[in-house]
Amino acid sequence: MSPFLLTRTLPADATDAALRADVLHGLTRRPKTLPPKWFYDARGSELFEEITRLPEYYPTRAEREILVERAAEIAAVSGARTLVELGSGSSDKTRHLLDALPALHSYVPVDVSESALRGAAEALLAQRPGLCVHALVADFTGGLALPGTPGPRLVAFLGGTIGNLLPEERSVFLRSVRSLLSPGDALLLGTDLVKDEEVLVAAYDDAAGVTAEFDKNVLRVVNRELGADFDPADFDHVALWDPRREWIEMRLRAREALTVKIPGLDLVVPFEAGEEVRTEVSAKFREEGVRDELATAGLRMDQWWTDSAARFALSLATAV
């Protein structure tokens, strides 16, 4: 068997079609919205990597601390021979798990970016020539079929990305993950935790303005892909804590009344002065809430680990 296989489950035009649908739906409703997945072109990915190194942005460091401290324990409890990573990107975070899984046979990274998957696989196989990598070009929120790899399987969804899903979307997603698990398989889930508002807002509105540039990058993506004439300078980046829903919202607020043309959709979008586009929701969690959401999806939380400051958590769950 080849050490690297790649399976594409998305049509070649799926990304373009999804962007068109999201922009048309999101900018013709009130309040206006754009999904956070459109931050991540090459420039957006560079900006996010810069964000992870900012002093205000704790989640990446906190999650890495848990992975470093607990990787051997996660490996022992899961006994995984296959590691599946949803939204794998560069696969950097999972290297701690890969190093800790002595019986690992296969790694299955799942991402919408074929170039990211190929780059990560090349780097991994150079370091681990005995590993089988079967990459999936797929949208993990749209249902997923895993390749035939040896069990037990550990499905990892890290980075707190589950917080970008609305509650009803999380329910659907967790049920879809549950459907992938056979007896003995497990889900490793990263969740950012509720904490002081000041700490949370600073993490999404840093003093250097990097997150503001990241937020505005969605406008540049729409300009490039759909011929729109957004001027990012016409919008202010806003990060707000919603204490009732316990999530951060990132928004772009129009500085004055303006009109944006999007020729790729034959669409004209008016903005009132002060009108906002919600670009991201980032839910924060409590242990009991994570346990309940997992249980509703048919999963039992077996382990709960946090970093030393209790800012972030990894949980391990198995099918009921």
KOLTIFI-110942 format. One line per 4 residues: number of its first residue (from 0); their letters; for each residue x negated, y negated, z negated of C-alpha. Coordinates in pm, whole numbers, always signed. Layout:
N
NUM) a) X,Y,Z  ...;
***
This chain:
320
0) mspf) +0,+0,+0  -126,-349,+88  -220,-554,-220  -9,-843,-80;
4) lltr) +338,-834,+67  +568,-1126,+136  +942,-1097,+188  +1147,-1394,+306;
8) tlpa) +1511,-1385,+201  +1579,-1748,+292  +1650,-1842,+656  +1384,-2063,+811;
12) datd) +1621,-2362,+811  +1759,-2302,+461  +1564,-2585,+296  +1677,-2843,+551;
16) aalr) +2038,-2727,+528  +2031,-2737,+147  +1884,-3088,+142  +2148,-3215,+382;
20) advl) +2428,-3061,+177  +2292,-3192,-153  +2239,-3548,-26  +2577,-3565,+145;
24) hglt) +2760,-3430,-159  +2557,-3616,-419  +2556,-3963,-266  +2925,-3968,-169;
28) rrpk) +3050,-3894,-521  +3072,-4103,-836  +2855,-4095,-1029  +2595,-4032,-761;
32) tlpp) +2352,-3741,-807  +2050,-3582,-640  +1918,-3242,-760  +1571,-3237,-921;
36) kwfy) +1442,-2966,-688  +1392,-3236,-423  +1118,-3404,-629  +879,-3129,-530;
40) darg) +721,-3192,-195  +339,-3192,-190  +321,-3540,-344  +587,-3461,-602;
44) self) +401,-3148,-708  +82,-3350,-752  +268,-3605,-964  +420,-3334,-1181;
48) eeit) +77,-3181,-1241  -36,-3527,-1350  +267,-3552,-1582  +172,-3226,-1755;
52) rlpe) -157,-3385,-1858  -2,-3701,-2004  -20,-3745,-2383  +359,-3797,-2403;
56) yypt) +446,-3479,-2213  +420,-3198,-2468  +618,-2906,-2308  +336,-2766,-2092;
60) raer) +82,-2773,-2375  +330,-2631,-2625  +430,-2344,-2397  +67,-2269,-2315;
64) eilv) -10,-2252,-2687  +258,-1985,-2733  +139,-1788,-2430  -221,-1792,-2552;
68) eraa) -124,-1694,-2906  +145,-1440,-2820  +52,-1290,-2483  -81,-969,-2636;
72) eiaa) +233,-934,-2848  +459,-1001,-2549  +268,-741,-2352  +291,-484,-2631;
76) vsga) +663,-537,-2689  +757,-537,-2320  +518,-266,-2200  +563,-420,-1856;
80) rtlv) +420,-259,-1545  +581,-523,-1322  +587,-896,-1394  +849,-1098,-1206;
84) elgs) +815,-1477,-1223  +1106,-1697,-1117  +999,-2034,-978  +636,-1925,-987;
88) gssd) +473,-2221,-807  +97,-2192,-855  +137,-1901,-1103  -100,-2078,-1344;
92) ktrh) +105,-2021,-1659  +144,-1649,-1607  -229,-1583,-1594  -227,-1546,-1973;
96) llda) +35,-1273,-1938  -143,-1107,-1648  -462,-1089,-1854  -272,-936,-2148;
100) lpal) -88,-663,-1955  -335,-376,-1921  -88,-143,-1750  +36,-402,-1501;
104) hsyv) +85,-260,-1154  +276,-533,-967  +335,-904,-979  +645,-1043,-805;
108) pvdv) +634,-1423,-778  +957,-1584,-657  +959,-1934,-509  +1113,-2132,-222;
112) sesa) +766,-2238,-102  +586,-1981,+112  +265,-2187,+107  +265,-2194,-275;
116) lrga) +321,-1819,-289  +41,-1743,-44  -203,-1977,-221  -129,-1829,-563;
120) aeal) -153,-1472,-434  -490,-1540,-270  -632,-1678,-595  -489,-1396,-807;
124) laqr) -609,-1115,-582  -960,-1261,-573  -968,-1220,-952  -760,-901,-976;
128) pglc) -820,-688,-665  -631,-393,-817  -308,-587,-856  -19,-547,-610;
132) vhal) +151,-879,-533  +492,-874,-363  +598,-1235,-317  +960,-1334,-249;
136) vadf) +1049,-1652,-61  +1387,-1693,-227  +1614,-1924,-424  +1648,-1754,-761;
140) tggl) +1967,-1948,-837  +2143,-1797,-538  +2130,-1430,-631  +1822,-1214,-600;
144) alpg) +1726,-859,-507  +1395,-738,-646  +1160,-507,-455  +1109,-151,-570;
148) tpgp) +828,-179,-824  +751,+36,-1127  +920,-38,-1460  +943,-158,-1721;
152) rlva) +977,-503,-1562  +930,-834,-1741  +1120,-1120,-1576  +965,-1455,-1675;
156) flgg) +1142,-1789,-1640  +908,-2043,-1795  +854,-2416,-1829  +1192,-2495,-1975;
160) tign) +1330,-2502,-1621  +1653,-2344,-1739  +1728,-2683,-1897  +1767,-2831,-1548;
164) llpe) +2079,-2620,-1502  +2415,-2743,-1628  +2585,-2514,-1884  +2808,-2342,-1627;
168) ersv) +2509,-2298,-1396  +2306,-2148,-1681  +2584,-1898,-1747  +2590,-1785,-1385;
172) flrs) +2209,-1772,-1371  +2170,-1565,-1689  +2434,-1320,-1572  +2249,-1283,-1241;
176) vrsl) +1925,-1210,-1431  +2109,-957,-1646  +2218,-778,-1328  +1852,-736,-1229;
180) lspg) +1749,-563,-1550  +1734,-186,-1592  +1701,-15,-1932  +1362,-109,-2075;
184) dall) +1331,-433,-1875  +1319,-773,-2047  +1359,-1147,-1986  +1097,-1391,-2115;
188) lgtd) +1261,-1733,-2130  +1100,-2072,-2198  +1318,-2335,-2365  +1235,-2686,-2483;
192) lvkd) +1377,-2757,-2829  +1584,-3042,-2973  +1366,-3298,-3149  +1343,-3670,-3224;
196) eevl) +1491,-3891,-2953  +1179,-4109,-2943  +958,-3809,-2862  +1198,-3680,-2598;
200) vaay) +1247,-4008,-2416  +873,-4079,-2411  +810,-3742,-2247  +1033,-3850,-1955;
204) ddaa) +934,-4217,-1943  +560,-4235,-2001  +370,-4557,-2053  +160,-4509,-1739;
208) gvta) +468,-4487,-1516  +380,-4152,-1365  +726,-4006,-1434  +884,-4313,-1275;
212) efdk) +688,-4245,-955  +787,-3879,-974  +1154,-3974,-1011  +1138,-4212,-713;
216) nvlr) +970,-3946,-503  +1312,-3795,-434  +1392,-4112,-237  +1076,-4072,-31;
220) vvnr) +1171,-3712,+46  +1515,-3822,+171  +1350,-4098,+378  +1107,-3858,+542;
224) elga) +1343,-3568,+603  +1664,-3753,+691  +1537,-4088,+821  +1684,-4285,+529;
228) dfdp) +1570,-4638,+449  +1553,-4622,+69  +1302,-4868,-76  +1186,-4711,-404;
232) adfd) +1105,-5060,-532  +1480,-5134,-530  +1533,-4884,-813  +1425,-4859,-1176;
236) hval) +1350,-4528,-1344  +1567,-4463,-1651  +1543,-4182,-1909  +1823,-4147,-2163;
240) wdpr) +1898,-3902,-2444  +2257,-3776,-2462  +2301,-3666,-2826  +2638,-3501,-2765;
244) rewi) +2519,-3276,-2484  +2165,-3262,-2623  +1996,-3330,-2294  +1775,-3591,-2131;
248) emrl) +1904,-3754,-1814  +1671,-3912,-1560  +1834,-4171,-1339  +1745,-4424,-1072;
252) rare) +1920,-4759,-1125  +1973,-5004,-838  +1824,-5343,-926  +2078,-5525,-708;
256) altv) +2363,-5452,-470  +2230,-5284,-157  +2316,-5050,+128  +2113,-4746,+236;
260) kipg) +2138,-4594,+582  +2075,-4220,+627  +2073,-4157,+1005  +2011,-3784,+963;
264) ldlv) +2357,-3756,+809  +2519,-4048,+996  +2585,-4187,+649  +2584,-4533,+494;
268) vpfe) +2562,-4543,+115  +2653,-4861,-77  +2512,-4928,-424  +2645,-5180,-671;
272) agee) +2396,-5374,-883  +2309,-5149,-1178  +2460,-4837,-1021  +2272,-4519,-1104;
276) vrte) +2184,-4192,-934  +2134,-3903,-1177  +1828,-3712,-1061  +1771,-3468,-1346;
280) vsak) +1928,-3317,-1652  +1686,-3153,-1896  +1875,-2973,-2172  +1708,-2911,-2506;
284) free) +1796,-2608,-2714  +1834,-2465,-3063  +1760,-2102,-3149  +2122,-2014,-3223;
288) gvrd) +2237,-2171,-2896  +1986,-1974,-2690  +2088,-1656,-2871  +2456,-1724,-2798;
292) elat) +2402,-1803,-2430  +2197,-1487,-2386  +2461,-1280,-2565  +2737,-1419,-2344;
296) aglr) +2537,-1301,-2041  +2494,-951,-2186  +2143,-1002,-2322  +2014,-952,-2676;
300) mdqw) +1741,-1179,-2809  +1479,-955,-2967  +1194,-1202,-3024  +1162,-1577,-3078;
304) wtds) +827,-1755,-3079  +751,-2127,-3109  +437,-2336,-3093  +289,-2455,-3423;
308) aarf) +490,-2779,-3415  +817,-2604,-3322  +856,-2814,-3009  +904,-2533,-2758;
312) alsl) +1011,-2168,-2769  +968,-1844,-2580  +1229,-1579,-2635  +1231,-1214,-2527;
316) atav) +1567,-1059,-2449  +1681,-718,-2331  +2004,-596,-2173  +2280,-488,-2408;
***
